Amino acid sequence: MIDYSYPCMMAERALKDLHNAAIEGRMDDALEHALVAMAEARLTYQALRHMQGGISHFSGAAPPTLTERIPSR
């Protein structure tokens, strides 16, 4: 089964990191976190569509998350 909650939480985390980077003046980092948030939100959307029975681009495997490949700063 595809789980929407993990990419949703990763999108929330990316938005929090975006906010923190922006208020600290680290705009390059903030922009990177914005891209991650959008990608994770898309994965969340696709998981929800899959759960609804709509079109999905996922196989039976759990959806990947981009935040696993971004180093912590």
PQR file of N, CA, C, O and H, with PARSE charges and radii, in Angstrom:
ATOM      1  N   MET A   1       0.835  -1.193   0.000 -0.4000 1.5000
ATOM      2  CA  MET A   1       0.000   0.000   0.000 -0.0000 2.0000
ATOM      3  C   MET A   1       0.875   1.250   0.000  0.5500 1.7000
ATOM      4  O   MET A   1       1.918   1.292   0.653 -0.5500 1.4000
ATOM      5  N   ILE A   2       0.453   2.226  -0.712 -0.4000 1.5000
ATOM      6  CA  ILE A   2       1.152   3.502  -0.772 -0.0000 2.0000
ATOM      7  C   ILE A   2       0.716   4.347   0.424  0.5500 1.7000
ATOM      8  O   ILE A   2      -0.476   4.467   0.710 -0.5500 1.4000
ATOM      9  H   ILE A   2      -0.394   2.192  -1.242  0.4000 1.0000
ATOM     10  N   ASP A   3       1.684   4.924   1.111 -0.4000 1.5000
ATOM     11  CA  ASP A   3       1.397   5.745   2.291 -0.0000 2.0000
ATOM     12  C   ASP A   3       1.643   7.214   1.948  0.5500 1.7000
ATOM     13  O   ASP A   3       2.741   7.579   1.528 -0.5500 1.4000
ATOM     14  H   ASP A   3       2.651   4.826   0.879  0.4000 1.0000
ATOM     15  N   TYR A   4       0.643   8.039   2.125 -0.4000 1.5000
ATOM     16  CA  TYR A   4       0.777   9.465   1.820 -0.0000 2.0000
ATOM     17  C   TYR A   4       1.446  10.235   2.957  0.5500 1.7000
ATOM     18  O   TYR A   4       1.979  11.322   2.733 -0.5500 1.4000
ATOM     19  H   TYR A   4      -0.249   7.742   2.466  0.4000 1.0000
ATOM     20  N   SER A   5       1.427   9.689   4.173 -0.4000 1.5000
ATOM     21  CA  SER A   5       1.846  10.481   5.333 -0.0000 2.0000
ATOM     22  C   SER A   5       3.335  10.805   5.340  0.5500 1.7000
ATOM     23  O   SER A   5       3.720  11.903   5.744 -0.5500 1.4000
ATOM     24  H   SER A   5       0.994   8.806   4.355  0.4000 1.0000
ATOM     25  N   TYR A   6       4.183   9.870   4.900 -0.4000 1.5000
ATOM     26  CA  TYR A   6       5.620  10.141   4.940 -0.0000 2.0000
ATOM     27  C   TYR A   6       6.015  11.305   4.023  0.5500 1.7000
ATOM     28  O   TYR A   6       6.670  12.239   4.484 -0.5500 1.4000
ATOM     29  H   TYR A   6       3.870   8.979   4.573  0.4000 1.0000
ATOM     30  N   PRO A   7       5.633  11.275   2.732 -0.5600 1.5000
ATOM     31  CA  PRO A   7       6.001  12.437   1.910  0.2800 2.0000
ATOM     32  C   PRO A   7       5.342  13.725   2.392  0.5500 1.7000
ATOM     33  O   PRO A   7       5.902  14.807   2.219 -0.5500 1.4000
ATOM     34  N   CYS A   8       4.155  13.619   2.998 -0.4000 1.5000
ATOM     35  CA  CYS A   8       3.492  14.804   3.538 -0.0000 2.0000
ATOM     36  C   CYS A   8       4.316  15.406   4.676  0.5500 1.7000
ATOM     37  O   CYS A   8       4.507  16.620   4.745 -0.5500 1.4000
ATOM     38  H   CYS A   8       3.700  12.740   3.139  0.4000 1.0000
ATOM     39  N   MET A   9       4.800  14.536   5.566 -0.4000 1.5000
ATOM     40  CA  MET A   9       5.635  15.022   6.675 -0.0000 2.0000
ATOM     41  C   MET A   9       6.958  15.585   6.167  0.5500 1.7000
ATOM     42  O   MET A   9       7.477  16.550   6.728 -0.5500 1.4000
ATOM     43  H   MET A   9       4.645  13.550   5.510  0.4000 1.0000
ATOM     44  N   MET A  10       7.506  14.989   5.109 -0.4000 1.5000
ATOM     45  CA  MET A  10       8.754  15.491   4.544 -0.0000 2.0000
ATOM     46  C   MET A  10       8.540  16.859   3.881  0.5500 1.7000
ATOM     47  O   MET A  10       9.433  17.707   3.901 -0.5500 1.4000
ATOM     48  H   MET A  10       7.084  14.206   4.654  0.4000 1.0000
ATOM     49  N   ALA A  11       7.362  17.067   3.297 -0.4000 1.5000
ATOM     50  CA  ALA A  11       7.038  18.381   2.729 -0.0000 2.0000
ATOM     51  C   ALA A  11       6.937  19.416   3.839  0.5500 1.7000
ATOM     52  O   ALA A  11       7.430  20.535   3.696 -0.5500 1.4000
ATOM     53  H   ALA A  11       6.637  16.378   3.281  0.4000 1.0000
ATOM     54  N   GLU A  12       6.296  19.043   4.950 -0.4000 1.5000
ATOM     55  CA  GLU A  12       6.207  19.958   6.095 -0.0000 2.0000
ATOM     56  C   GLU A  12       7.588  20.300   6.633  0.5500 1.7000
ATOM     57  O   GLU A  12       7.871  21.454   6.955 -0.5500 1.4000
ATOM     58  H   GLU A  12       5.895  18.134   5.066  0.4000 1.0000
ATOM     59  N   ARG A  13       8.445  19.290   6.728 -0.4000 1.5000
ATOM     60  CA  ARG A  13       9.815  19.517   7.211 -0.0000 2.0000
ATOM     61  C   ARG A  13      10.573  20.458   6.273  0.5500 1.7000
ATOM     62  O   ARG A  13      11.272  21.367   6.721 -0.5500 1.4000
ATOM     63  H   ARG A  13       8.216  18.353   6.466  0.4000 1.0000
ATOM     64  N   ALA A  14      10.428  20.229   4.975 -0.4000 1.5000
ATOM     65  CA  ALA A  14      11.110  21.080   4.001 -0.0000 2.0000
ATOM     66  C   ALA A  14      10.620  22.520   4.099  0.5500 1.7000
ATOM     67  O   ALA A  14      11.413  23.452   3.968 -0.5500 1.4000
ATOM     68  H   ALA A  14       9.860  19.490   4.611  0.4000 1.0000
ATOM     69  N   LEU A  15       9.318  22.714   4.328 -0.4000 1.5000
ATOM     70  CA  LEU A  15       8.786  24.077   4.487 -0.0000 2.0000
ATOM     71  C   LEU A  15       9.330  24.738   5.751  0.5500 1.7000
ATOM     72  O   LEU A  15       9.630  25.932   5.752 -0.5500 1.4000
ATOM     73  H   LEU A  15       8.673  21.957   4.434  0.4000 1.0000
ATOM     74  N   LYS A  16       9.456  23.965   6.820 -0.4000 1.5000
ATOM     75  CA  LYS A  16      10.036  24.496   8.053 -0.0000 2.0000
ATOM     76  C   LYS A  16      11.494  24.886   7.818  0.5500 1.7000
ATOM     77  O   LYS A  16      11.927  25.962   8.231 -0.5500 1.4000
ATOM     78  H   LYS A  16       9.212  22.995   6.819  0.4000 1.0000
ATOM     79  N   ASP A  17      12.248  24.010   7.154 -0.4000 1.5000
ATOM     80  CA  ASP A  17      13.648  24.304   6.847 -0.0000 2.0000
ATOM     81  C   ASP A  17      13.764  25.511   5.923  0.5500 1.7000
ATOM     82  O   ASP A  17      14.674  26.326   6.073 -0.5500 1.4000
ATOM     83  H   ASP A  17      11.896  23.136   6.819  0.4000 1.0000
ATOM     84  N   LEU A  18      12.840  25.627   4.963 -0.4000 1.5000
ATOM     85  CA  LEU A  18      12.793  26.784   4.072 -0.0000 2.0000
ATOM     86  C   LEU A  18      12.632  28.057   4.892  0.5500 1.7000
ATOM     87  O   LEU A  18      13.371  29.024   4.706 -0.5500 1.4000
ATOM     88  H   LEU A  18      12.100  24.965   4.841  0.4000 1.0000
ATOM     89  N   HIS A  19      11.673  28.050   5.787 -0.4000 1.5000
ATOM     90  CA  HIS A  19      11.406  29.224   6.624 -0.0000 2.0000
ATOM     91  C   HIS A  19      12.627  29.602   7.455  0.5500 1.7000
ATOM     92  O   HIS A  19      13.016  30.769   7.505 -0.5500 1.4000
ATOM     93  H   HIS A  19      11.073  27.265   5.937  0.4000 1.0000
ATOM     94  N   ASN A  20      13.226  28.612   8.104 -0.4000 1.5000
ATOM     95  CA  ASN A  20      14.398  28.897   8.937 -0.0000 2.0000
ATOM     96  C   ASN A  20      15.560  29.443   8.112  0.5500 1.7000
ATOM     97  O   ASN A  20      16.235  30.383   8.531 -0.5500 1.4000
ATOM     98  H   ASN A  20      12.910  27.665   8.064  0.4000 1.0000
ATOM     99  N   ALA A  21      15.788  28.859   6.951 -0.4000 1.5000
ATOM    100  CA  ALA A  21      16.866  29.340   6.094 -0.0000 2.0000
ATOM    101  C   ALA A  21      16.594  30.771   5.620  0.5500 1.7000
ATOM    102  O   ALA A  21      17.503  31.601   5.575 -0.5500 1.4000
ATOM    103  H   ALA A  21      15.239  28.096   6.611  0.4000 1.0000
ATOM    104  N   ALA A  22      15.347  31.047   5.270 -0.4000 1.5000
ATOM    105  CA  ALA A  22      14.995  32.388   4.778 -0.0000 2.0000
ATOM    106  C   ALA A  22      15.186  33.450   5.865  0.5500 1.7000
ATOM    107  O   ALA A  22      15.724  34.523   5.591 -0.5500 1.4000
ATOM    108  H   ALA A  22      14.609  30.372   5.306  0.4000 1.0000
ATOM    109  N   ILE A  23      14.749  33.159   7.092 -0.4000 1.5000
ATOM    110  CA  ILE A  23      14.894  34.185   8.133 -0.0000 2.0000
ATOM    111  C   ILE A  23      16.350  34.358   8.564  0.5500 1.7000
ATOM    112  O   ILE A  23      16.715  35.379   9.147 -0.5500 1.4000
ATOM    113  H   ILE A  23      14.312  32.288   7.314  0.4000 1.0000
ATOM    114  N   GLU A  24      17.187  33.341   8.269 -0.4000 1.5000
ATOM    115  CA  GLU A  24      18.620  33.461   8.549 -0.0000 2.0000
ATOM    116  C   GLU A  24      19.386  34.051   7.368  0.5500 1.7000
ATOM    117  O   GLU A  24      20.603  34.224   7.440 -0.5500 1.4000
ATOM    118  H   GLU A  24      16.891  32.511   7.795  0.4000 1.0000
ATOM    119  N   GLY A  25      18.685  34.358   6.293 -0.4000 1.5000
ATOM    120  CA  GLY A  25      19.315  34.982   5.128 -0.0000 2.0000
ATOM    121  C   GLY A  25      20.018  33.996   4.207  0.5500 1.7000
ATOM    122  O   GLY A  25      20.774  34.415   3.332 -0.5500 1.4000
ATOM    123  H   GLY A  25      17.696  34.218   6.235  0.4000 1.0000
ATOM    124  N   ARG A  26      19.793  32.718   4.377 -0.4000 1.5000
ATOM    125  CA  ARG A  26      20.421  31.702   3.516 -0.0000 2.0000
ATOM    126  C   ARG A  26      19.464  31.372   2.371  0.5500 1.7000
ATOM    127  O   ARG A  26      18.810  30.329   2.368 -0.5500 1.4000
ATOM    128  H   ARG A  26      19.178  32.378   5.088  0.4000 1.0000
ATOM    129  N   MET A  27      19.397  32.284   1.402 -0.4000 1.5000
ATOM    130  CA  MET A  27      18.409  32.169   0.333 -0.0000 2.0000
ATOM    131  C   MET A  27      18.654  30.981  -0.587  0.5500 1.7000
ATOM    132  O   MET A  27      17.693  30.376  -1.063 -0.5500 1.4000
ATOM    133  H   MET A  27      19.928  33.131   1.404  0.4000 1.0000
ATOM    134  N   ASP A  28      19.903  30.628  -0.852 -0.4000 1.5000
ATOM    135  CA  ASP A  28      20.163  29.459  -1.693 -0.0000 2.0000
ATOM    136  C   ASP A  28      19.605  28.200  -1.033  0.5500 1.7000
ATOM    137  O   ASP A  28      18.998  27.359  -1.696 -0.5500 1.4000
ATOM    138  H   ASP A  28      20.684  31.119  -0.466  0.4000 1.0000
ATOM    139  N   ASP A  29      19.815  28.080   0.267 -0.4000 1.5000
ATOM    140  CA  ASP A  29      19.272  26.939   0.998 -0.0000 2.0000
ATOM    141  C   ASP A  29      17.743  26.986   1.001  0.5500 1.7000
ATOM    142  O   ASP A  29      17.091  25.956   0.832 -0.5500 1.4000
ATOM    143  H   ASP A  29      20.308  28.764   0.805  0.4000 1.0000
ATOM    144  N   ALA A  30      17.178  28.157   1.191 -0.4000 1.5000
ATOM    145  CA  ALA A  30      15.721  28.298   1.200 -0.0000 2.0000
ATOM    146  C   ALA A  30      15.124  27.865  -0.141  0.5500 1.7000
ATOM    147  O   ALA A  30      14.095  27.191  -0.179 -0.5500 1.4000
ATOM    148  H   ALA A  30      17.707  28.994   1.329  0.4000 1.0000
ATOM    149  N   LEU A  31      15.768  28.252  -1.226 -0.4000 1.5000
ATOM    150  CA  LEU A  31      15.290  27.856  -2.550 -0.0000 2.0000
ATOM    151  C   LEU A  31      15.366  26.338  -2.734  0.5500 1.7000
ATOM    152  O   LEU A  31      14.462  25.729  -3.306 -0.5500 1.4000
ATOM    153  H   LEU A  31      16.604  28.800  -1.195  0.4000 1.0000
ATOM    154  N   GLU A  32      16.437  25.743  -2.252 -0.4000 1.5000
ATOM    155  CA  GLU A  32      16.575  24.283  -2.339 -0.0000 2.0000
ATOM    156  C   GLU A  32      15.467  23.584  -1.549  0.5500 1.7000
ATOM    157  O   GLU A  32      14.883  22.608  -2.020 -0.5500 1.4000
ATOM    158  H   GLU A  32      17.172  26.238  -1.788  0.4000 1.0000
ATOM    159  N   HIS A  33      15.186  24.079  -0.366 -0.4000 1.5000
ATOM    160  CA  HIS A  33      14.119  23.498   0.450 -0.0000 2.0000
ATOM    161  C   HIS A  33      12.746  23.696  -0.200  0.5500 1.7000
ATOM    162  O   HIS A  33      11.856  22.859  -0.044 -0.5500 1.4000
ATOM    163  H   HIS A  33      15.660  24.872   0.017  0.4000 1.0000
ATOM    164  N   ALA A  34      12.578  24.796  -0.924 -0.4000 1.5000
ATOM    165  CA  ALA A  34      11.315  25.022  -1.648 -0.0000 2.0000
ATOM    166  C   ALA A  34      11.120  23.957  -2.723  0.5500 1.7000
ATOM    167  O   ALA A  34      10.013  23.451  -2.909 -0.5500 1.4000
ATOM    168  H   ALA A  34      13.300  25.476  -1.051  0.4000 1.0000
ATOM    169  N   LEU A  35      12.190  23.622  -3.425 -0.4000 1.5000
ATOM    170  CA  LEU A  35      12.094  22.577  -4.448 -0.0000 2.0000
ATOM    171  C   LEU A  35      11.756  21.223  -3.824  0.5500 1.7000
ATOM    172  O   LEU A  35      10.946  20.468  -4.361 -0.5500 1.4000
ATOM    173  H   LEU A  35      13.089  24.033  -3.274  0.4000 1.0000
ATOM    174  N   VAL A  36      12.376  20.929  -2.698 -0.4000 1.5000
ATOM    175  CA  VAL A  36      12.093  19.667  -2.007 -0.0000 2.0000
ATOM    176  C   VAL A  36      10.636  19.633  -1.567  0.5500 1.7000
ATOM    177  O   VAL A  36       9.957  18.620  -1.735 -0.5500 1.4000
ATOM    178  H   VAL A  36      13.034  21.543  -2.261  0.4000 1.0000
ATOM    179  N   ALA A  37      10.154  20.738  -1.003 -0.4000 1.5000
ATOM    180  CA  ALA A  37       8.764  20.797  -0.541 -0.0000 2.0000
ATOM    181  C   ALA A  37       7.796  20.541  -1.694  0.5500 1.7000
ATOM    182  O   ALA A  37       6.809  19.824  -1.529 -0.5500 1.4000
ATOM    183  H   ALA A  37      10.706  21.561  -0.867  0.4000 1.0000
ATOM    184  N   MET A  38       8.073  21.121  -2.858 -0.4000 1.5000
ATOM    185  CA  MET A  38       7.193  20.913  -4.008 -0.0000 2.0000
ATOM    186  C   MET A  38       7.227  19.461  -4.470  0.5500 1.7000
ATOM    187  O   MET A  38       6.189  18.891  -4.806 -0.5500 1.4000
ATOM    188  H   MET A  38       8.875  21.703  -2.993  0.4000 1.0000
ATOM    189  N   ALA A  39       8.411  18.864  -4.489 -0.4000 1.5000
ATOM    190  CA  ALA A  39       8.526  17.471  -4.921 -0.0000 2.0000
ATOM    191  C   ALA A  39       7.805  16.541  -3.950  0.5500 1.7000
ATOM    192  O   ALA A  39       7.104  15.620  -4.370 -0.5500 1.4000
ATOM    193  H   ALA A  39       9.254  19.327  -4.216  0.4000 1.0000
ATOM    194  N   GLU A  40       7.979  16.782  -2.663 -0.4000 1.5000
ATOM    195  CA  GLU A  40       7.320  15.943  -1.662 -0.0000 2.0000
ATOM    196  C   GLU A  40       5.804  16.127  -1.700  0.5500 1.7000
ATOM    197  O   GLU A  40       5.059  15.168  -1.497 -0.5500 1.4000
ATOM    198  H   GLU A  40       8.549  17.530  -2.322  0.4000 1.0000
ATOM    199  N   ALA A  41       5.345  17.343  -1.956 -0.4000 1.5000
ATOM    200  CA  ALA A  41       3.907  17.583  -2.081 -0.0000 2.0000
ATOM    201  C   ALA A  41       3.353  16.830  -3.286  0.5500 1.7000
ATOM    202  O   ALA A  41       2.237  16.314  -3.233 -0.5500 1.4000
ATOM    203  H   ALA A  41       5.950  18.122  -2.121  0.4000 1.0000
ATOM    204  N   ARG A  42       4.116  16.764  -4.360 -0.4000 1.5000
ATOM    205  CA  ARG A  42       3.677  16.014  -5.537 -0.0000 2.0000
ATOM    206  C   ARG A  42       3.594  14.521  -5.215  0.5500 1.7000
ATOM    207  O   ARG A  42       2.647  13.852  -5.628 -0.5500 1.4000
ATOM    208  H   ARG A  42       5.023  17.184  -4.403  0.4000 1.0000
ATOM    209  N   LEU A  43       4.567  14.001  -4.488 -0.4000 1.5000
ATOM    210  CA  LEU A  43       4.515  12.601  -4.086 -0.0000 2.0000
ATOM    211  C   LEU A  43       3.303  12.336  -3.189  0.5500 1.7000
ATOM    212  O   LEU A  43       2.664  11.289  -3.293 -0.5500 1.4000
ATOM    213  H   LEU A  43       5.337  14.544  -4.152  0.4000 1.0000
ATOM    214  N   THR A  44       2.996  13.282  -2.317 -0.4000 1.5000
ATOM    215  CA  THR A  44       1.821  13.154  -1.457 -0.0000 2.0000
ATOM    216  C   THR A  44       0.557  13.099  -2.305  0.5500 1.7000
ATOM    217  O   THR A  44      -0.310  12.255  -2.081 -0.5500 1.4000
ATOM    218  H   THR A  44       3.516  14.132  -2.232  0.4000 1.0000
ATOM    219  N   TYR A  45       0.455  13.989  -3.267 -0.4000 1.5000
ATOM    220  CA  TYR A  45      -0.699  14.029  -4.160 -0.0000 2.0000
ATOM    221  C   TYR A  45      -0.860  12.701  -4.896  0.5500 1.7000
ATOM    222  O   TYR A  45      -1.960  12.155  -4.974 -0.5500 1.4000
ATOM    223  H   TYR A  45       1.160  14.675  -3.449  0.4000 1.0000
ATOM    224  N   GLN A  46       0.244  12.189  -5.436 -0.4000 1.5000
ATOM    225  CA  GLN A  46       0.185  10.936  -6.181 -0.0000 2.0000
ATOM    226  C   GLN A  46      -0.231   9.772  -5.273  0.5500 1.7000
ATOM    227  O   GLN A  46      -0.992   8.901  -5.693 -0.5500 1.4000
ATOM    228  H   GLN A  46       1.138  12.633  -5.373  0.4000 1.0000
ATOM    229  N   ALA A  47       0.262   9.756  -4.043 -0.4000 1.5000
ATOM    230  CA  ALA A  47      -0.122   8.698  -3.110 -0.0000 2.0000
ATOM    231  C   ALA A  47      -1.614   8.768  -2.795  0.5500 1.7000
ATOM    232  O   ALA A  47      -2.287   7.738  -2.730 -0.5500 1.4000
ATOM    233  H   ALA A  47       0.881  10.464  -3.702  0.4000 1.0000
ATOM    234  N   LEU A  48      -2.124   9.967  -2.601 -0.4000 1.5000
ATOM    235  CA  LEU A  48      -3.557  10.126  -2.341 -0.0000 2.0000
ATOM    236  C   LEU A  48      -4.390   9.687  -3.541  0.5500 1.7000
ATOM    237  O   LEU A  48      -5.433   9.053  -3.381 -0.5500 1.4000
ATOM    238  H   LEU A  48      -1.578  10.803  -2.654  0.4000 1.0000
ATOM    239  N   ARG A  49      -3.927  10.027  -4.742 -0.4000 1.5000
ATOM    240  CA  ARG A  49      -4.631   9.593  -5.957 -0.0000 2.0000
ATOM    241  C   ARG A  49      -4.638   8.072  -6.045  0.5500 1.7000
ATOM    242  O   ARG A  49      -5.642   7.461  -6.409 -0.5500 1.4000
ATOM    243  H   ARG A  49      -3.079  10.542  -4.872  0.4000 1.0000
ATOM    244  N   HIS A  50      -3.498   7.473  -5.704 -0.4000 1.5000
ATOM    245  CA  HIS A  50      -3.404   6.014  -5.723 -0.0000 2.0000
ATOM    246  C   HIS A  50      -4.398   5.405  -4.725  0.5500 1.7000
ATOM    247  O   HIS A  50      -5.084   4.432  -5.041 -0.5500 1.4000
ATOM    248  H   HIS A  50      -2.682   7.969  -5.408  0.4000 1.0000
ATOM    249  N   MET A  51      -4.469   5.972  -3.542 -0.4000 1.5000
ATOM    250  CA  MET A  51      -5.389   5.486  -2.514 -0.0000 2.0000
ATOM    251  C   MET A  51      -6.846   5.640  -2.959  0.5500 1.7000
ATOM    252  O   MET A  51      -7.703   4.826  -2.613 -0.5500 1.4000
ATOM    253  H   MET A  51      -3.913   6.762  -3.285  0.4000 1.0000
ATOM    254  N   GLN A  52      -7.105   6.685  -3.721 -0.4000 1.5000
ATOM    255  CA  GLN A  52      -8.456   6.957  -4.217 -0.0000 2.0000
ATOM    256  C   GLN A  52      -8.823   6.006  -5.362  0.5500 1.7000
ATOM    257  O   GLN A  52      -9.997   5.819  -5.680 -0.5500 1.4000
ATOM    258  H   GLN A  52      -6.409   7.346  -4.001  0.4000 1.0000
ATOM    259  N   GLY A  53      -7.805   5.418  -5.966 -0.4000 1.5000
ATOM    260  CA  GLY A  53      -8.050   4.532  -7.096 -0.0000 2.0000
ATOM    261  C   GLY A  53      -7.832   5.213  -8.419  0.5500 1.7000
ATOM    262  O   GLY A  53      -8.178   4.671  -9.470 -0.5500 1.4000
ATOM    263  H   GLY A  53      -6.850   5.570  -5.708  0.4000 1.0000
ATOM    264  N   GLY A  54      -7.257   6.407  -8.376 -0.4000 1.5000
ATOM    265  CA  GLY A  54      -6.985   7.159  -9.602 -0.0000 2.0000
ATOM    266  C   GLY A  54      -5.664   6.763 -10.227  0.5500 1.7000
ATOM    267  O   GLY A  54      -5.041   5.781  -9.823 -0.5500 1.4000
ATOM    268  H   GLY A  54      -6.976   6.847  -7.523  0.4000 1.0000
ATOM    269  N   ILE A  55      -5.255   7.513 -11.187 -0.4000 1.5000
ATOM    270  CA  ILE A  55      -4.010   7.265 -11.906 -0.0000 2.0000
ATOM    271  C   ILE A  55      -2.838   7.519 -10.978  0.5500 1.7000
ATOM    272  O   ILE A  55      -2.826   8.495 -10.228 -0.5500 1.4000
ATOM    273  H   ILE A  55      -5.761   8.311 -11.515  0.4000 1.0000
ATOM    274  N   SER A  56      -1.857   6.638 -11.033 -0.4000 1.5000
ATOM    275  CA  SER A  56      -0.657   6.794 -10.233 -0.0000 2.0000
ATOM    276  C   SER A  56       0.548   6.361 -11.050  0.5500 1.7000
ATOM    277  O   SER A  56       0.450   5.479 -11.903 -0.5500 1.4000
ATOM    278  H   SER A  56      -1.867   5.845 -11.643  0.4000 1.0000
ATOM    279  N   HIS A  57       1.681   6.987 -10.782 -0.4000 1.5000
ATOM    280  CA  HIS A  57       2.923   6.630 -11.457 -0.0000 2.0000
ATOM    281  C   HIS A  57       3.780   5.720 -10.589  0.5500 1.7000
ATOM    282  O   HIS A  57       4.935   5.459 -10.926 -0.5500 1.4000
ATOM    283  H   HIS A  57       1.761   7.704 -10.089  0.4000 1.0000
ATOM    284  N   PHE A  58       3.238   5.234  -9.484 -0.4000 1.5000
ATOM    285  CA  PHE A  58       3.992   4.395  -8.567 -0.0000 2.0000
ATOM    286  C   PHE A  58       3.739   2.924  -8.869  0.5500 1.7000
ATOM    287  O   PHE A  58       2.649   2.543  -9.294 -0.5500 1.4000
ATOM    288  H   PHE A  58       2.300   5.446  -9.210  0.4000 1.0000
ATOM    289  N   SER A  59       4.744   2.120  -8.646 -0.4000 1.5000
ATOM    290  CA  SER A  59       4.552   0.677  -8.683 -0.0000 2.0000
ATOM    291  C   SER A  59       4.090   0.247  -7.297  0.5500 1.7000
ATOM    292  O   SER A  59       3.608   1.082  -6.532 -0.5500 1.4000
ATOM    293  H   SER A  59       5.630   2.431  -8.301  0.4000 1.0000
ATOM    294  N   GLY A  60       4.220  -1.003  -6.961 -0.4000 1.5000
ATOM    295  CA  GLY A  60       3.821  -1.474  -5.652 -0.0000 2.0000
ATOM    296  C   GLY A  60       4.769  -1.032  -4.548  0.5500 1.7000
ATOM    297  O   GLY A  60       4.457  -1.192  -3.368 -0.5500 1.4000
ATOM    298  H   GLY A  60       4.612  -1.681  -7.583  0.4000 1.0000
ATOM    299  N   ALA A  61       5.922  -0.480  -4.910 -0.4000 1.5000
ATOM    300  CA  ALA A  61       6.900  -0.053  -3.918 -0.0000 2.0000
ATOM    301  C   ALA A  61       6.490   1.273  -3.286  0.5500 1.7000
ATOM    302  O   ALA A  61       5.713   2.042  -3.852 -0.5500 1.4000
ATOM    303  H   ALA A  61       6.176  -0.351  -5.869  0.4000 1.0000
ATOM    304  N   ALA A  62       7.030   1.513  -2.111 -0.4000 1.5000
ATOM    305  CA  ALA A  62       6.771   2.793  -1.441 -0.0000 2.0000
ATOM    306  C   ALA A  62       7.366   3.932  -2.270  0.5500 1.7000
ATOM    307  O   ALA A  62       8.408   3.750  -2.900 -0.5500 1.4000
ATOM    308  H   ALA A  62       7.662   0.889  -1.651  0.4000 1.0000
ATOM    309  N   PRO A  63       6.724   5.101  -2.281 -0.5600 1.5000
ATOM    310  CA  PRO A  63       7.237   6.213  -3.077  0.2800 2.0000
ATOM    311  C   PRO A  63       8.575   6.713  -2.533  0.5500 1.7000
ATOM    312  O   PRO A  63       8.777   6.744  -1.319 -0.5500 1.4000
ATOM    313  N   PRO A  64       9.488   7.102  -3.421 -0.5600 1.5000
ATOM    314  CA  PRO A  64      10.766   7.643  -2.954  0.2800 2.0000
ATOM    315  C   PRO A  64      10.577   9.049  -2.400  0.5500 1.7000
ATOM    316  O   PRO A  64       9.583   9.716  -2.688 -0.5500 1.4000
ATOM    317  N   THR A  65      11.522   9.476  -1.619 -0.4000 1.5000
ATOM    318  CA  THR A  65      11.485  10.839  -1.104 -0.0000 2.0000
ATOM    319  C   THR A  65      12.803  11.514  -1.405  0.5500 1.7000
ATOM    320  O   THR A  65      13.863  10.919  -1.212 -0.5500 1.4000
ATOM    321  H   THR A  65      12.329   8.933  -1.385  0.4000 1.0000
ATOM    322  N   LEU A  66      12.754  12.728  -1.866 -0.4000 1.5000
ATOM    323  CA  LEU A  66      13.970  13.449  -2.235 -0.0000 2.0000
ATOM    324  C   LEU A  66      14.790  13.865  -1.029  0.5500 1.7000
ATOM    325  O   LEU A  66      16.007  14.015  -1.143 -0.5500 1.4000
ATOM    326  H   LEU A  66      11.893  13.211  -2.023  0.4000 1.0000
ATOM    327  N   THR A  67      14.170  14.054   0.113 -0.4000 1.5000
ATOM    328  CA  THR A  67      14.907  14.555   1.270 -0.0000 2.0000
ATOM    329  C   THR A  67      15.939  13.560   1.769  0.5500 1.7000
ATOM    330  O   THR A  67      16.861  13.946   2.487 -0.5500 1.4000
ATOM    331  H   THR A  67      13.182  13.932   0.206  0.4000 1.0000
ATOM    332  N   GLU A  68      15.810  12.304   1.412 -0.4000 1.5000
ATOM    333  CA  GLU A  68      16.797  11.316   1.822 -0.0000 2.0000
ATOM    334  C   GLU A  68      18.130  11.533   1.112  0.5500 1.7000
ATOM    335  O   GLU A  68      19.163  11.060   1.584 -0.5500 1.4000
ATOM    336  H   GLU A  68      15.061  11.990   0.829  0.4000 1.0000
ATOM    337  N   ARG A  69      18.119  12.239  -0.008 -0.4000 1.5000
ATOM    338  CA  ARG A  69      19.341  12.454  -0.775 -0.0000 2.0000
ATOM    339  C   ARG A  69      19.959  13.820  -0.562  0.5500 1.7000
ATOM    340  O   ARG A  69      21.005  14.112  -1.140 -0.5500 1.4000
ATOM    341  H   ARG A  69      17.279  12.623  -0.391  0.4000 1.0000
ATOM    342  N   ILE A  70      19.346  14.663   0.247 -0.4000 1.5000
ATOM    343  CA  ILE A  70      19.877  15.998   0.479 -0.0000 2.0000
ATOM    344  C   ILE A  70      20.636  16.008   1.797  0.5500 1.7000
ATOM    345  O   ILE A  70      20.069  15.676   2.838 -0.5500 1.4000
ATOM    346  H   ILE A  70      18.496  14.426   0.717  0.4000 1.0000
ATOM    347  N   PRO A  71      21.913  16.384   1.767 -0.5600 1.5000
ATOM    348  CA  PRO A  71      22.692  16.363   3.013  0.2800 2.0000
ATOM    349  C   PRO A  71      22.179  17.409   4.012  0.5500 1.7000
ATOM    350  O   PRO A  71      21.721  18.489   3.638 -0.5500 1.4000
ATOM    351  N   SER A  72      22.273  17.048   5.282 -0.4000 1.5000
ATOM    352  CA  SER A  72      21.895  18.000   6.332 -0.0000 2.0000
ATOM    353  C   SER A  72      22.924  19.094   6.412  0.5500 1.7000
ATOM    354  O   SER A  72      24.111  18.866   6.178 -0.5500 1.4000
ATOM    355  H   SER A  72      22.645  16.171   5.586  0.4000 1.0000
ATOM    356  N   ARG A  73      22.467  20.287   6.745 -0.4000 1.5000
ATOM    357  CA  ARG A  73      23.401  21.414   6.845 -0.0000 2.0000
ATOM    358  C   ARG A  73      23.528  21.857   8.260  0.5500 1.7000
ATOM    359  O   ARG A  73      24.271  22.795   8.549 -0.5500 1.4000
ATOM    360  H   ARG A  73      21.503  20.472   6.935  0.4000 1.0000
TER
END
